Amino acid sequence: MKKDPYQIVKHQHVTEKARMLSELKDSDSNPCIARFKQPKYVFVVNPLANKQEIAWAIEEIYRDRNITVTAVNTVRVKGKRRRMRGRTGMTRSFKKAIVTLEEGDAIDTI
């Protein structure tokens, strides 16, 4: 029994750094950066998911675009302490996956 791909991959993580990673493939300004032809995208994923499940889920979700995942790197982001209205608390911890696609593939949903 396979899991639902939307239970493994929650949503795309949209930050300034994630946007920069996805646009490395189009950059020609710096010769060092111009070597990156494989696009990278960042997703928030289920903390219990492994790299093989994440790769399968991304390929299933974007099956209509016929993409191939070449690598998956995962990072656990710990919650930060913060105060709001005099009360202390924590932001939620989450797991994010940096997914590298094959050269020429793209997910342009941002």
Backbone as a ProteinNet text record, in pm:
[ID]
protein_1_A
[PRIMARY]
MKKDPYQIVKHQHVTEKARMLSELKDSDSNPCIARFKQPKYVFVVNPLANKQEIAWAIEEIYRDRNITVTAVNTVRVKGKRRRMRGRTGMTRSFKKAIVTLEEGDAIDTI
[TERTIARY]
83.8	0	88.4	68.7	147.9	73.6	151	93.7	47.2	-35.4	-77	40.6	79.8	194.5	175.5	49.6	23.1	35.1	42.3	71.9	221.8	301.3	447	497	454.6	495	379.5	402.4	294.3	276.3	383.5	374.4	514.5	522.2	650.7	688.1	814.4	864.6	913.5	843	874.4	944.5	1074.8	1155.5	1250.7	1323.5	1417.9	1528.4	1576.8	1683.9	1632.6	1511.8	1455	1432.7	1391	1371.2	1504.4	1611	1743.2	1791.1	1765.7	1806.1	1734.2	1606.4	1531.6	1571.5	1626.4	1664.7	1812	1887.2	2028.3	2045.8	1951.9	1962.8	1954.2	1890.8	1872.4	1977.7	2064.9	2161.2	2285.5	2323.3	2445.4	2542.2	2507.1	2587.3	2723.6	2727.6	2851.1	2893.5	3018.9	3060.6	3055.4	3073.8	3069.5	2926.4	2830.1	2689.9	2634.8	2687.7	2637.2	2657.7	2738.7	2760	2638.9	2552.7	2438.3	2327.4	2312.6	2208.9	2092	2108.7	2001.7	1925.7	1796.6	1719.7	1696.8	1687.1	1659.9	1536.3	1451.2	1329.7	1319.7	1258	1248.3	1102	1077.7	943.3	941.9	828.7	805.9	745	805	762.7	726.8	666.9	632.5	761.9	770.8	894.5	931.8	837.7	866.8	902.7	895.6	922.9	1072.7	1111.8	1253.4	1275.9	1400.9	1435.4	1371.8	1363.2	1302.4	1153.5	1084.2	942.3	921.2	1009.9	998.3	1017.5	1118.6	1143.6	1024.3	968.4	852.3	732.9	710.1	595	606	724.6	743.2	717.6	768.7	746.1	598.2	526.5	383.8	302.6	334.7	259.5	275.8	396.9	425	439.5	358	364.8	332.4	241.7	202.9	317.4	413.5	529.2	645.6	631.2	730.7	870	878.4	1006.7	1072.8	1205.4	1282.9	1364.7	1351.6	1427.4	1561.5	1671.6	1804.7	1862.9	1824.7	1877.8	1779.2	1782.5	1699.9	1787.8	1794	1862.7	1757.9	1766.9	1667.6	1733.2	1655.7	1700.9	1587.1	1618.1	1519.4	1540.2	1437.2	1444.3	1376.7	1453.6	1398.9	1321.4	1219.2	1138.9	1217.9	1181.5	1250.7	1167.2	1236.7	1167.7	1125.9	1007	962.2	862.6	850.5	754.9	649.8	526.7	417	320.4	298.2	210.5	251.6	381.2	431.7	442.3	394.7	401.4	512.4	583.8	688.3	630.2	687	640.1	743.5	706.3	796.3	720.7	792.8	735.8	749.5	677.8	679.7	808.3	853.8	965.1	908.1	989.9	945	1064.5	1035.3	1139.1	1122.8	1234.2	1226.5	1318.4	1281.5	1357.4	1399.5	1528.3	1581.1	1591.6	1508.3	1496	1567.1	1658.9	1730.8	1668.7	1633.2	1572.2	1675.6	1638.5	1724.3	1736.1	1844.2	1865	1754.6	1696.7	1588.8	1450.2	1437.2	1308	1285.3	1158.7	1127.4	989.4	976.6	849.2	832.5	755.6	740.1	604.5	589.1	462.7	471	589.6	607.1	565.8
-118.5	0	125	211	333	447.5	541.7	660.8	758.5	850	958.4	1055	1095.3	1185.3	1319.4	1361.1	1488.7	1477	1354.8	1336.5	1343.2	1311.9	1316.1	1458.4	1519.2	1655.9	1748.2	1838.7	1927.1	2045.4	2120.5	2234.9	2281.8	2368	2424.8	2533.9	2536.4	2633.4	2755.5	2867.5	2987.5	3087.3	3099.7	3199.2	3261.7	3359.9	3425.3	3329.3	3250.2	3155.2	3042.7	2995	2890.2	2941	3064.5	3125.3	3137	3173.1	3184.2	3047.5	2941.1	2806.7	2764.4	2797.4	2756.4	2836.6	2956.1	3039	3027.8	2940.2	2922.9	2872.7	2792.4	2735.2	2841.1	2955.8	3060.7	3170.5	3163.5	3271.1	3251.7	3356.1	3353.4	3464.3	3542.3	3659.4	3621.4	3517.9	3476	3341.7	3328.3	3200.9	3083.9	3112.8	3008.1	2956.6	3047.5	3010.2	2951.1	2988.5	2941.2	2791.1	2728.1	2583.3	2505	2563.4	2493.1	2486.2	2372.3	2353.4	2272.3	2212.3	2133.1	2219.2	2238.7	2323.2	2255.1	2334.4	2284.2	2355	2278.3	2331.8	2285.3	2366.1	2336.8	2311.6	2202.6	2164.3	2136.9	2163.5	2122.2	1983.2	1888.2	1749	1692.8	1575.7	1504.6	1468.6	1494.3	1464.7	1316.8	1228	1084.2	1029.2	1111.5	1066.1	1054.5	952	938	992	990.3	1053.3	981.8	849.1	774.9	807.5	817.6	852.8	994	1084.9	1224	1230.9	1160.8	1159.8	1102.1	991.7	929.6	1025.5	1092.5	1181.9	1301.4	1359.2	1473.1	1430.3	1312.5	1264.7	1233.9	1186.5	1159.1	1288.1	1385.8	1511.7	1584.6	1584.4	1655.2	1557	1451.7	1349.7	1408.2	1506.3	1566	1644.4	1689.4	1762.5	1669.7	1541.6	1438.3	1475.2	1503.1	1538.9	1416	1424.4	1318.4	1379.3	1323.2	1370.1	1298.6	1376.4	1315.6	1308	1400.3	1398.7	1465.8	1420	1479.7	1499.6	1621.6	1652.3	1699.7	1653.5	1690.8	1765.5	1856.5	1937.4	1946.1	1923.7	1944.2	2083.6	2165.9	2302.9	2306.5	2342.9	2349	2479	2471.9	2589.7	2692.4	2818	2926.8	2972.6	3015.5	3073.1	3214.6	3251.3	3388.1	3428.9	3558.2	3614.5	3691.1	3673.5	3748.5	3786.2	3915.2	3969.4	3922.9	3917.6	3882.5	3733.7	3651.3	3506.5	3448.2	3353	3287.9	3164.6	3131.1	3014.6	2973	2878.5	2827.3	2823.1	2849.7	2824.5	2675.1	2625.4	2482	2440	2320.3	2258.7	2192.2	2180.7	2114.8	2055.7	1974.1	1912.9	1964.9	2006.9	2053.1	1968.3	1956.4	1877.1	1965.9	1959.8	2030.5	1927.2	1942.2	1842.9	1893.8	1812.4	1845.4	1767.6	1838.5	1774.9	1755.3	1676.4	1654.9	1783.7	1796.9	1917.5	1929.3	2047.8	2072.6	2064	1998.5	1990.2	2117.3	2149.1	2268.1	2255.5	2312.4	2326.9	2476	2541	2685.5	2719.8	2695.9	2725.7	2851.1	2906.5	3025.1	3148
0	0	0	-97	-105.4	-39.6	9.4	71.5	-35.3	5.2	-81.9	-95.6	-216.9	-230.9	-160.9	-143.6	-76.4	75.6	129.4	271.1	295.6	194.8	206.9	182.5	71.4	37	71.4	167.2	211.4	116.7	93.8	3.3	-32.3	-131.8	-172.1	-73.7	-33.9	63.7	-13.9	0.2	-77.2	13.7	-5.5	64.3	-37.1	8.5	-81	-124	-30	-61	-151.8	-128.3	-213.2	-355.5	-366.9	-499.7	-574.2	-501.2	-561.4	-611.3	-534.1	-576.1	-704	-715	-833.9	-957.4	-938.7	-1052.7	-1090.2	-1025.1	-1060.2	-1203	-1251.1	-1385	-1494.6	-1464.8	-1564.8	-1557.2	-1456.6	-1435.3	-1522	-1593.5	-1674.8	-1635.8	-1533	-1498.5	-1440.7	-1361.1	-1296.6	-1355.3	-1402.8	-1463	-1364.9	-1237.9	-1136.9	-1119.4	-1121.5	-1105.6	-1234.7	-1348.1	-1476.5	-1495	-1409.4	-1418.9	-1371.8	-1292.2	-1236.3	-1340.8	-1402.9	-1503.8	-1450.3	-1331.9	-1272.9	-1173	-1193	-1101.4	-967.3	-860.6	-726.2	-673.1	-606.7	-548.3	-404.4	-319.4	-176.9	-141.1	-67.7	-26.3	123.1	187.7	325.7	318.1	391.6	381.5	518.7	518.5	640.8	714.6	845	918.5	920.3	894.6	895.8	757.8	654.4	517.7	493.1	417	381	239.3	194.7	67	-52.5	-46.2	-156.6	-168.6	-55.8	-58.4	-110.7	-73.5	-119.4	-270.9	-322.2	-466.7	-541.7	-491.7	-555.3	-555	-440.4	-427.6	-522.7	-535.4	-626.2	-769.9	-808.3	-944.9	-969	-868	-882.6	-892.7	-808.6	-808.6	-941.6	-994.6	-1120.6	-1236.3	-1238	-1343	-1479.4	-1484.9	-1613.2	-1676.9	-1597.5	-1651.9	-1683.7	-1649.2	-1680.7	-1628.9	-1498.4	-1438.8	-1378	-1360.1	-1296.9	-1184.6	-1064.8	-948.5	-948.7	-943	-941.1	-800.8	-711.5	-575	-480	-354.4	-249.7	-127.3	-77.3	47.9	146.7	271.7	371.7	486.2	546.4	658.8	758.9	886.4	992.2	1049.2	1043.3	1092.1	1228.8	1331	1466.1	1485.8	1568.5	1598.2	1677.2	1661.7	1730.9	1850.4	1954	2068.9	2033.4	2076.2	2051.9	2158.3	2173.8	2270	2195.3	2241.8	2181.5	2292.2	2308.2	2411.9	2551.2	2573.6	2706	2733.2	2643.5	2662.8	2576.5	2631.3	2552.7	2485.1	2372.5	2298.4	2196.4	2115.7	2011.9	1879.4	1769.7	1638.5	1611.3	1517.2	1489.1	1419.8	1451.3	1379.2	1254.7	1150.4	1028.7	955.7	856	773.8	632.4	572.1	434.4	347.8	222.5	127	11.4	-21	-137.1	-248.9	-350.2	-456.3	-580.8	-634.5	-757	-871.6	-977.7	-1093.7	-1203.4	-1302.4	-1417.3	-1499.1	-1571.4	-1652.6	-1757.1	-1767.1	-1862.1	-1799	-1684.1	-1615.7	-1533.5	-1509.5	-1429.9	-1368.5	-1249.8	-1181.6	-1159.4	-1241.5	-1231.6	-1173.1	-1041.8	-976.7	-891.5	-877	-791.3	-869.2
[MASK]
++++++++++++++++++++++++++++++++++++++++++++++++++++++++++++++++++++++++++++++++++++++++++++++++++++++++++++++

